[in-house]
Amino acid sequence: MATAERVEHSGKMAGPKSVFAHFIVGNANAYGQSDWVNDMQLAQAAGIDAFALNVGATDQTTTTQVPQAYSAAAQIGFKVFLSFDYAAQGPWSSQAVINTIRTYANSPGQFKVNGLPLVSTFEGTTKASDWATIRQSTPLFLVPEWTSIAPNDFKSSDEQYVDGVFSWDAWAQGAVDKTDGSDLAWQSAAAPKAYMMPVSPWFYTNLPQYGKNWVWRGDDMWHNRWQQVLQVQPQFVEILTWNDYGESHYIGPIKEQGIPQGAQTYVDNMPHDHWRDLLPYYIQAYKTGQPGITKEKLHFWYRLSPAAAGSSNGTAGNAPWQPSTSPNVVVQDKVFFTALLTSPATVTVQIGSNETDILSSNAVGAFHSSVPFNGRTGSVKVSIVRGSDVVVSEAGPAITNSPPNGLTNYNAWVGGSG
């Protein structure tokens, strides 16, 4: 259930609705210009308007990769903007922020709102007052992520510095699905200014060197959050993320050199590209209210073993600052799918040589559902069937009761049709 009233904005929207993807520049240390171009072309094909370039205060990639990103964006007609990370390597100084914004403000690759360069952050609440000085020194449209404070506290103390607000509250606590309650609260706190809504497909991290080892529920979230976007109608949407492999919510291609040490065991051979393939439909629905389907598609995802089949390897359900619960009740042992249908059809799901599950839809559009493992193992086959015709059929790797090294991988494997 939502926990705040929906807000009708009477003021003029801050430009057209836009969709961004959060890009961890520190994971692109090995990128050349062609890598940036390739990723941006994939983003363009998905309907994404810009990359939010997460940049650390002392990260060398801010100097080496950000210029390439802006150059590549200008080359192909894509856009990017700066998202200053105040957490990973400590806070930015005001002058460093000013200098960095000024360097790229007039680049053809800079995303702008009402003619001003869009700027965001990851955290930085203790330095919120710095933006008074920064704003006096360089024009900008500021939509920071300050989710570590409550929406009501934001309203009272920080509203004066910003043009909108971005929430990082993209995942639910415990064995429940994510609702739009926090989105409505932040949208209300920001009103009549812009709200940037987070949308993420998944979350699992096991990086002890950073004190991170937990899982939040993904499951139906990729579909459900886009339905919530249609209800909330934010000014902006930011996808978390394009390439944060260590937290398993990447929708971009896996780049081996960008995977943090220790994450290979749960990222390698676990592609997420087909989540991205659903974006043209979802984004068109968000921007126009009239999504079109020119080609029927089928996308599905699941973990490769039941949660209890292996050791959790210390993984907790929920983050350290939240009430701890078993990860095996947070996640659901199911095959999830979304089919884009031009007319009523059935979707069949078969696990191994077991009996096939048949689910029917009488509607046109995105048909989302799931099938429980129910102890079944083997390769997975998912099909769209209409009458006696198999319209689309795709297969995925086997579900097994013997995960590699006896460890449960809480990341998802994502497959589908082109």
N, C-alpha and C positions, 0 to 999 in steps of 0.2 A: 504493500500500500504506500502511496505517496504521503509524505509528511509535511508538505507545504502546499499552499494554494498556487494554482497556475497563474502566471502573470501575463497580462495583456500589455504590450508595449505601445504606448500612444505616440512615442517619438519616432523619428525617421530612423530606419535601419542603417547601420554603419556599412553601407555598401551592400553588394549582393551576398547571399549565403555562400559560404566557402568551406571546403574540406581540406584539412592539412594532415600530414603524417609526421610524427615526431621522429627525427633522424639523429642517432647518436654519432656525432662526428668523430668521437674518439675511437669508434669501431671501424672507421674508414681510413685508418692510418696508411694502409697499403694501396689506396685508390689512386688510379690515374684518371686523366680526363675522360677516357672512354668508359670507365666504370661509373662515373657520375652521370654521363649521358645515358648509359644503359638503364640505370635505376630510374632516372627521371622520365625516360620514355615509357617504362613500365608503369610509373605512377600516372603519367598523362593518360595512358590507355585505360587505367582504372577510374579515371575521373577525378583524381586528386589534383587540387589547385596549387599546392606548394608544400615544400618540406620545411618544417620547423627545425632549424639547425641547432641542436643542443651542443653548446660550447662551454668547456671548462675554463676556469680563470687562468690556469697554468699549463693547459694542455697544448703541446706543440702543434696539434692538428688545427687549432684555431688559426695558426699562422700559415700552415702548409696546405690544409685542405679546404678551408672556407673560401679562399680565392678561386680554387678550382670549381667549387660548387657554384659560385656566382657566375663564373665564366661559362660553365656547362649550361646553366639555366638560361643565360642570355642567348647561347648558341641555338637552343631548340625551342625557345619561347615558353619555358617553364618559369616558375618563381620559387624563391626561398625567402626565409626571414630568420633573424637571430633569436635564439632562445637561450638566455644566459643562465647557466647552471651554477647556482650558489651553494650547492650541497657537495658535489663530488670532490671538488678540490678547494673548497672554501669560497668565501664571498669575493665578488669582483669589486674593485675600486671604482668609484664614480668616474674618474678620468679614463680608466681603461674602457668602461662601457661607452662613454662619450666618443672616444677615439674609434672604437670598433663600429659603432653605428654610423659615424660620419664617413668611414672608409667605404661603406657599401650602400649608403642611402640613395645615391643617384645611379646605382647600377641598373641596367635594363632587367636584370634578374631579380630585383628586389620586389617582394610583394608589398603592395601599398593599400591602405584603407583611407578613403577620402583624400587621396594624394599624399598621405603620410606613410613613412615606412612602418610596417607592423613590427612590433618588438614584444617578446614574451620572456618568461623566466621559468626555471624550475626552482621553486622555493625562493628564499631571500627575504623572508618577513622581517628579520632583524635589521635589514638594510632598506626597508621600505621608504624611509624618509629621504634616502639618497636620490630618489627619482624627482624630488622637487628641484634639486640642482641640475640633474641630467636633463629634465624637460626644458629648463631655462637655456640650456646650452645647445640643444639640437632638437629639431622637430621630430615627433614620433607619435605613433598610436600604440599605447601600452596596454597589453592584456596579460598580466602576470599570473603565474600559478602560485598562490599563497594558501594552499589547502591546509597547511598545518595550523592555521587559525580557523575558528568557527565562522560560518557565514555572518552571523550577527556581529561578531567582533570586527570582521572586515568592513561591514557597513559603517561602523562608528569611527574606525581609526584610519583606514587606508584608502577610502573611496576617493579622497581628494587628489591622489596621485595618478589615477588610472583612467583608462577609457573603456575598460571592460575587465572581466575576470575569467580565468581558466581554472577549472577544477581537475585535480588528479585523482579524484575519488571514483575510480573506474571499476572497482571490484567489490564484491560482497564479502562480508565476514561469515565464515562458517558454512554450514550445509544448507544454504539458501541461495536463491537466484538474486542477481543485482536488480534493484528497482530504480526508478527515476527520482526517488525522494531527495537525495542529496543534490541532484541537478536542479530541482525546483527551488530548493533552499538557496543555492548559489545564484540562480537566475533572479530570484526575488531580491537577494542582497545587492546584486549588481544593477538592478533596474533603476533608471531606464537605459543604463549603459549595456554594452554587449556582453553576452555570455558565450563562452567557448566550452562545449560539452565534450568530455572524453569518451571514446569508444575503443574498447580493447577486446580481443578474442579469447585471451588466455592469460594465465600467470602461474609459472613454476620456476623457482630458482633454487640452486644448490651450489652456492659459492662461499664456502666457509671462510675464505680469506677476507671476505667483506662482511662476515657475520650474517649471511643470508642463506636460509634453508627452509622455505615454506611454499605452500601451494594455496591459491585461492580458486574458487570454482570458476571454470570456464564453461564447458559443456554447451548449453544453448545460447551462450551470451552473445556471440557474434550476430546471430539473427535478432535476438531479443533487444539488444541495445539499439539497433537500427530502427526497430519498431518504436522504441522510446524516443529516439530522435524525432520521429514523425509527430509524436505527441508534444514533446517539449518545445520543438521548433526553435532551437538556439540560433544565434547569428552565425556562429562558427562551430565546426566539429573538428576535433583533433584525434587522429587515430594513434593509439599507443600500442605498438610503435612500428616503424619500418624495419628496424634492424637491432633491437635490443635482444640479442640471442640469449644472454645470460638470464633473462626473465621470461623467455619462451613466448613473448607476444609479438614476434616479428611477422610481418606480412610480406616482406621483401625476400628476394632470393638469399639463400644461405651463402655467405662468403666466409670461407674457412678461416682466413686471417683476421676476421673480425670477431670470432668467437672467443670469449675470455677463457683463460686457463681453467680447466676443470668442467666447463660446460659442454665440451665435445661429447661426453657420454650421453647427454640427453638431447643434444641438438643434431648431431650427425645423422643423416638419413631420415630426418623428420621434417620434410618440407611443409610450408604453410602457404604456398603460392595460390592455391585454389581458394583460400579465403579472399584473397585480393580479387579473384575473378568474379566474385559476387558484387563488388563495389559499384560497377556502372549502374546496376539495377537499384541498389539502395540509395546511391547518391542522386540519381535522377528522381527517385521518389521524394527525397528530402528537398531537393531544389525546386521541383515543378509540381509535385503531387500526382504526376501522371507517368509512372515508370512504364517503359516499353520493353517487350521481349522479342527480339528479332531471331533468336535462336534458343531452343530449349537447352538448359544446362542442368547438370547434377553435380553437387559437391557434398562431400561427406568427410567426417573426421572421427577419430577414436584413439584411445590409448592402446598400446600393443599387448597389454596384459591386464587382467583384473588387478585392482589396486592391492588386494591382499595376497597376490600371488608371490610377491617378493618382499624383501626388507624395505622399509621406508627410508633407510639410510639416514635416520635422524630428522627427516622432513616433518615439519609441523603443519597442521591445519591452522591457518592464520599467521600473521606477522608477529614478531616478538612483543609488540606493544598491545596486542589484542588477546582476548581469552583463547587459550590453546585448546585445540580439539584434534581428534585423529584425522590425518589427511585422507584416510580411506572412507570417511563419511562425508568429507567435503566434495570429493569427486564422485561421479556416477559411472558405473561400468555399462556404457551404452555406445552404440554406433549412432551418431547424430548426422542428419542430412538436411540439405536445403535444395529443393528442385525448383527451377524456374519453368513454369508451365504456361503454354499458350491455350490450353484447353484441359478439361478434366482428365485425370489419368490416375494410375496407381504407381506406387514406388515399392519395389520388392527389395528385401535385404536378406541375404543368406550368409551365414557364418559357417564355414567348413561345409560338410556334407549334411548338415542339420536341416530341419524343416525351414522353409522360407517364410519370412514374415511379409505380409501384404498390407500396405496402408494406402487408403484411397483419398483423393482430393477432388471435390466437385467444383473447385474454384480455379480461376486464372490468376497467375502471379507466383509469389514465393510460397511454396509449400514446405514447411519446416516441421520435422518430427524426429523421433529416435526409436531405437530398438534396444532392449537390454541384452547384455551378453547371456545372462541366465545359464552360466556354466559352459556355454558353447565355445569351442576353439576352432581355429583354422582360418584360412584366407577369407576375405570379406568381398562379397559381390553385391553391388547396388545398381538397380536398373529402373528406368522409367518405362512403363508398359502401358500401351493404349490398345484395348481390345486384344488382338492376338499379335500385335506388333511390338517388338522391343525397340523403343525409340532411342534410348541411350543406355549403355551398360558399361560400368567401370569396376575394376577390381583393386583391392588393397592388400597389403601384407597380412600375414597370419596373426591372429590373436593367440597368444600362448600362455600356458600356466608356468612356463619356465623362462622368465626374463633374463637377459644377459647379466652374468655375474651375480645372479640372484637378487638384483636390485630393481625395485619398481621405478619405471620412468613415468613421471607424471606429466610429461609433455605430450602433445597430440601429433599424430600423423594425419595429414590433410591431403585428400585426393579429389579427383573429379574429372569432368569432361572439359574440353576446350571451349 
